[in-house]
């Protein structure tokens, strides 16, 4: 059986097309049921997140399966054929396995090292199993993908350090104030970046929220989303006096927070501290506010520098992650190729068992004086003898399936023992189709 993937992601499609191709749970379930009802698709899993929609399938005919998946995607989503043709990618066998393993390991994510994707992959797999749309091939592939994702996260530092400006801002605030739940944050401005930082702070448990904006309704709207209070710009100095953390993000063309305003707000309070994060361009906060005792200032350059340093570190760790993925693809490839030998091995063992039973019936039928215990010993002896005789051919058959001339050896096995033609692998399945695939040294991970 071949493995194929057809999909689109943030690397190939803008958000407008990703939205059109999104698969809600109900739709994804209907889609995998429909796919496995088609003769070209034996198994199917549909993965859909905000950054990608991918369909994985096990199939004896990859070309036909890819066509069916494309048609089914268009039938179940709002994306058109011309749109899908422009942004889709499709991979087979070792490349399909590599894609899934990189996705599950967050090596293909928009934010390298993000943690949500592994759970999303597992959910997609479990949903397909519930719909009875998976079988031995995709179950093995997804079981191994989940294990690879765990290995990449535990054996590398791919997720270490915040990788966005809002995340860095929250990290700085958490370091400055370990008791965030007792602190008040003041947001100056109500743009997207300010909202992102504020949302992250609230998620991390900051105590109180105040939003100051020139348009009061906008301030109130943002504040209401996080249980805070929104006021007009005329309340800036008053709100500054009670703030521990100040996030400034306006489009003002000039400084709006100078040294005098900050010093007045602190009022000479001994031991009072204030963290100011200026994420505006041009800057909202005068650089000399740092001369006020207890004030720490970080601007957008500081935050972006930390982001870049963390991302550079993640990119280095991603190289280690790709090595783990490559090893995993090899193991899956070995497993898939060995699967081609299974029908022949099963037929060989069935033939040997039939011969054993015929001979035992003949011998035991002529040996009327044997006791039940003696008959059982002869049965056990014959079974053991057959197992020992077949052990080496079985091992060699599985091993040969992963070699360039593996199919020739399997055909010879079937010919020499007169095994049924049904023992042959599906038409089109060749050893060459899986050459170069990699996995975890034959160790099959648990789910």
C-alpha positions in Angstrom: 0.0 0.0 0.0 1.1 3.5 -0.8 0.6 6.5 1.5 -0.4 9.9 0.0 -1.1 13.4 1.4 -2.9 16.2 -0.3 -3.1 19.5 1.4 -2.6 23.2 1.7 -1.0 25.3 4.5 0.3 28.7 5.6 3.3 28.0 3.4 1.3 27.7 0.2 -2.1 29.5 0.8 -3.2 32.9 2.3 -5.6 32.8 5.2 -8.6 33.6 2.9 -8.1 30.2 1.1 -7.2 28.3 4.3 -10.5 29.5 5.7 -12.4 28.2 2.7 -10.7 24.7 3.0 -11.3 24.4 6.7 -13.0 21.2 7.9 -15.1 21.4 11.1 -15.4 18.2 13.0 -18.7 17.1 11.5 -17.4 17.8 7.9 -14.1 16.0 8.6 -16.0 12.9 9.8 -18.3 12.8 6.7 -15.3 13.3 4.5 -13.2 10.4 5.7 -16.3 8.1 5.6 -16.9 9.1 2.0 -13.2 8.6 1.1 -12.9 5.1 2.4 -16.1 4.2 0.6 -14.2 4.8 -2.6 -12.3 1.9 -4.1 -9.1 3.9 -4.5 -8.8 4.9 -0.8 -8.3 2.1 1.8 -7.8 4.4 4.8 -8.1 8.2 5.4 -7.4 10.8 8.0 -8.3 14.5 7.7 -6.3 17.1 9.6 -7.6 20.7 9.7 -6.2 23.6 11.8 -6.1 27.3 11.3 -2.9 27.0 9.4 -3.5 23.8 7.3 -5.9 21.3 5.8 -4.3 17.9 4.9 -5.8 14.6 4.0 -3.7 11.4 4.4 -4.7 8.2 2.7 -3.5 4.6 2.3 -4.1 3.4 -1.2 -3.1 0.8 -3.8 -3.4 3.5 -6.6 -1.9 6.8 -5.5 -2.8 8.7 -8.7 -6.5 7.8 -8.4 -6.5 8.5 -4.7 -5.1 12.0 -5.1 -7.8 12.7 -7.7 -10.5 11.5 -5.4 -9.2 13.5 -2.4 -9.1 16.7 -4.5 -12.7 16.1 -5.6 -13.8 15.3 -2.1 -12.1 18.4 -0.7 -14.0 20.6 -3.1 -17.3 18.9 -2.4 -17.0 19.4 1.4 -15.4 22.9 1.5 -15.9 26.3 -0.1 -12.6 26.2 -2.1 -12.8 26.0 -5.9 -10.8 23.8 -8.1 -8.8 26.7 -9.5 -8.0 28.0 -6.0 -7.0 24.5 -4.8 -4.9 23.8 -7.8 -2.9 27.0 -7.1 -2.1 26.2 -3.5 -2.2 22.5 -2.9 0.7 20.1 -2.5 0.7 16.3 -2.7 3.3 13.8 -1.6 3.7 10.1 -1.6 5.2 7.4 0.6 8.4 8.6 2.3 7.6 12.3 1.5 4.1 11.9 2.9 5.5 10.4 6.0 8.1 13.2 6.3 5.3 15.8 5.9 3.2 14.3 8.8 6.2 13.8 11.1 7.4 17.4 10.5 3.9 18.7 11.1 3.4 16.7 14.3 6.8 17.9 15.5 5.9 21.6 14.8 8.8 21.8 12.4 6.3 22.9 9.7 4.4 25.3 12.0 4.0 29.0 11.5 5.5 29.4 14.9 8.4 26.9 15.1 8.1 24.8 18.2 4.4 25.6 19.1 2.8 23.0 21.3 -0.8 22.7 20.0 -0.2 20.8 16.8 0.6 17.5 18.4 -2.8 17.3 20.1 -4.5 18.4 16.9 -2.9 15.5 14.9 -3.9 13.0 17.6 -7.5 14.4 17.6 -7.6 14.0 13.8 -6.4 10.4 14.0 -8.8 9.5 16.8 -11.7 11.0 14.9 -10.8 8.9 11.8 -10.6 5.8 14.0 -14.0 6.5 15.5 -15.4 6.6 11.9 -13.6 3.3 11.1 -11.6 5.1 8.4 -8.2 3.9 9.5 -6.4 0.6 9.3 -2.9 -0.9 9.8 -1.0 1.5 7.6 -2.4 4.9 8.8 -2.6 3.7 12.4 1.1 2.8 12.3 1.9 6.1 10.5 0.0 8.3 13.0 1.1 6.3 16.0 4.7 6.9 15.0 4.0 10.5 14.2 2.8 11.2 17.7 5.8 9.5 19.1 8.1 11.5 16.9 6.5 14.7 18.0 7.1 13.7 21.6 10.8 12.9 20.9 11.4 16.2 19.1 9.9 18.2 22.0 11.8 16.2 24.7 15.1 15.7 23.0 15.5 19.2 21.5 14.9 22.8 22.8 12.7 23.7 19.9 10.0 25.3 22.1 12.4 27.1 24.5 12.0 30.8 24.8 9.1 33.1 23.6 8.9 33.5 19.9 6.6 36.5 19.4 6.6 40.1 20.6 3.5 39.6 22.9 5.0 36.5 24.3 8.3 38.3 25.1 6.4 41.1 26.7 4.6 38.7 29.0 7.9 36.9 29.8 9.5 40.2 30.8 6.5 41.1 32.9 6.5 37.7 34.6 10.2 38.2 35.4 9.7 41.7 36.7 6.6 40.7 38.9 6.3 37.2 40.1 2.9 38.1 41.6 1.1 39.1 38.4 -2.2 38.4 40.0 -1.7 41.4 42.3 -0.5 43.8 39.6 -2.3 46.3 37.5 -1.6 46.7 33.8 -2.2 49.9 31.9 -2.5 49.7 28.1 -2.1 53.0 26.2 -3.7 52.6 22.8 -6.0 49.8 21.5 -4.4 48.4 18.4 -3.9 44.8 17.5 -0.5 44.5 19.1 -1.7 46.1 22.3 -4.6 43.7 22.4 -2.3 40.7 21.8 0.0 41.7 24.7 -3.0 42.4 27.0 -4.7 39.1 26.2 -1.5 37.2 27.0 -1.1 39.1 30.2 -4.6 38.3 31.2 -4.1 34.6 30.3 -1.1 34.7 32.7 -3.2 36.0 35.5 -2.5 39.7 35.7 -4.7 41.3 38.4 -6.4 44.4 37.0 -6.6 45.9 33.5 -7.0 49.6 32.5 -7.1 50.7 28.8 -6.5 54.4 27.9 -7.3 55.5 24.3 -8.3 58.7 22.6 -11.5 57.1 21.5 -13.3 56.1 24.7 -15.6 53.6 23.0 -12.6 51.7 21.6 -10.9 51.6 25.0 -14.0 50.3 26.6 -14.5 47.7 23.8 -11.0 46.3 24.3 -11.2 46.4 28.1 -14.5 44.6 28.1 -13.0 41.6 26.4 -10.7 41.0 29.3 -12.8 42.2 32.2 -11.1 45.6 32.5 -12.0 49.3 32.5 -11.6 51.6 29.5 -11.2 55.3 29.8 -10.3 58.4 27.7 -6.8 59.9 27.2 -7.6 62.6 29.7 -7.3 59.9 32.5 -3.7 58.9 31.5 -1.9 60.6 34.4 -4.4 59.3 36.9 -4.2 55.7 35.6 -0.4 55.9 35.4 -0.2 56.5 39.2 -1.7 53.1 40.0 -0.1 51.1 37.2 2.7 48.5 37.7 2.9 47.5 34.1 2.5 49.9 31.2 2.0 48.7 27.6 2.1 51.6 25.1 1.0 51.0 21.5 -0.3 54.1 19.7 0.2 55.6 16.3 1.1 59.0 17.8 3.8 60.8 15.8 5.5 62.1 19.0 6.4 61.1 22.6 3.3 60.7 24.8 5.0 59.6 28.0 8.0 61.6 29.1 10.3 61.5 32.2 8.3 64.1 34.1 5.0 62.2 33.7 6.5 58.9 34.9 8.3 60.6 37.8 5.2 62.4 38.9 3.2 59.1 38.7 5.6 57.3 41.0 5.5 60.3 43.3 8.8 59.5 45.0 7.4 56.3 46.5 10.4 54.4 47.9 10.7 50.9 46.4 7.9 51.5 43.9 8.6 49.7 40.5 7.2 50.2 37.1 7.7 48.2 33.9 7.1 50.1 30.7 6.9 48.2 27.4 6.8 50.5 24.4 5.8 48.6 21.2 5.1 51.6 19.1 6.9 52.9 16.0 7.7 55.7 16.3 8.3 55.3 20.0 5.7 56.6 22.5 8.0 56.7 25.5 11.0 58.9 26.1 14.3 57.0 26.6 15.3 59.0 29.7 12.4 57.6 31.7 14.9 54.9 32.8 16.7 57.6 34.9 13.7 57.5 37.2 14.3 55.1 40.1 12.4 51.8 39.8 11.5 52.2 36.1 12.4 49.5 33.6 11.8 50.4 29.9 11.7 47.9 27.0 11.0 49.1 23.4 10.1 47.2 20.2 13.7 46.8 19.2 14.5 45.1 22.6 11.5 42.7 22.2 12.2 41.9 18.5 15.9 41.2 19.3 14.8 38.7 21.9 12.4 37.1 19.5 15.1 36.8 16.8 17.6 35.3 19.3 15.0 32.7 20.4 14.0 31.9 16.8 17.6 31.5 15.9 18.0 29.0 18.7 14.8 27.2 17.6 16.1 27.0 14.1 19.3 25.3 15.3 17.2 22.9 17.4 15.0 22.3 14.3 18.0 20.8 12.6 18.2 18.2 15.4 14.4 17.7 15.0 14.8 17.0 11.3 17.3 14.3 12.1 14.8 12.6 14.4 12.2 12.9 11.7 14.5 11.3 9.1 15.2 8.4 11.4 11.5 8.0 11.9 10.7 8.0 8.2 13.3 5.2 7.7 11.6 3.0 10.3 8.1 3.6 8.9 9.5 2.7 5.4 11.0 -0.5 6.7 7.7 -1.4 8.3 5.7 -0.6 5.2 8.0 -2.6 3.0 7.9 -5.6 5.4 4.1 -5.4 5.1 4.4 -6.4 1.5 5.8 -9.8 2.6 3.0 -10.5 5.0 0.5 -12.1 2.5 3.2 -14.5 1.2 4.3 -15.4 4.8 0.8 -16.0 5.8 0.2 -18.2 2.8 3.4 -20.2 3.5 2.3 -20.8 7.1 -1.2 -21.8 6.1 0.2 -24.2 3.5 2.6 -25.7 6.2 -0.2 -26.0 8.7 -2.4 -27.8 6.2 0.5 -30.3 5.4 1.1 -30.8 9.1 -2.5 -31.5 9.9 -2.8 -34.0 7.0 0.2 -35.9 8.1 -0.8 -35.9 11.7 -4.3 -37.2 10.8 -2.6 -40.0 8.8 -0.1 -41.0 11.5 -2.5 -40.7 14.4 -5.2 -42.5 12.6 -2.9 -45.6 12.3 -1.7 -45.4 15.8 -4.8 -46.5 17.8 -2.8 -47.5 20.9 -1.5 -44.0 21.6 -2.8 -42.4 24.8 -4.3 -38.8 24.7 -1.1 -37.5 26.4 1.1 -39.2 23.7 -1.1 -37.8 20.9 -0.8 -34.3 22.4 3.0 -34.6 22.6 3.1 -35.6 19.0 0.9 -32.6 18.1 3.2 -30.3 20.0 6.3 -31.8 18.4 4.9 -31.3 14.9 3.9 -27.7 15.6 7.4 -27.0 17.0 9.0 -28.6 14.0 7.0 -26.6 11.5 7.8 -23.3 13.4 11.5 -24.1 13.4 11.5 -24.9 9.8 9.7 -21.8 8.8 11.5 -19.4 11.1 14.4 -18.6 8.9 12.4 -18.4 5.6 10.0 -16.0 7.4 12.8 -13.8 8.7 14.5 -13.7 5.3 11.2 -13.0 3.5 10.5 -10.0 5.7 14.1 -8.8 5.4 14.1 -9.2 1.6 11.0 -7.0 1.2 13.1 -4.0 2.0 15.7 -4.8 -0.6 15.9 -3.9 -4.3 15.2 -7.4 -5.5 12.7 -8.2 -2.6 9.7 -8.8 -4.9 11.7 -11.4 -6.9 12.5 -13.3 -3.7 8.8 -13.3 -2.6 7.7 -14.4 -6.1 10.3 -17.3 -5.9 8.9 -18.3 -2.5 5.3 -18.4 -3.8 6.4 -20.3 -6.9 8.5 -22.9 -5.0 5.8 -23.8 -2.6 2.9 -23.4 -5.0 1.2 -20.7 -2.9 -2.0 -19.0 -4.1 -1.8 -16.0 -6.3 -3.8 -14.1 -3.6 -0.6 -14.1 -1.5 0.9 -11.5 -4.0 1.0 -7.9 -2.9 -1.5 -5.5 -4.5 -0.8 -4.5 -8.1 1.6 -1.6 -8.4 3.1 -2.1 -4.9 6.8 -2.3 -5.4 9.9 -2.2 -3.2 11.2 0.8 -5.2 8.1 2.8 -4.2 9.4 2.9 -0.6 13.1 3.2 -1.1 14.7 5.9 1.0 11.9 5.9 3.6 13.1 6.3 7.2 11.8 5.4 10.8 12.8 4.7 14.4 15.1 1.7 13.9 12.3 -0.8 13.7 10.9 0.2 17.2 7.2 0.7 17.0 6.1 3.5 19.3 3.0 3.3 21.5 0.2 5.8 21.3 
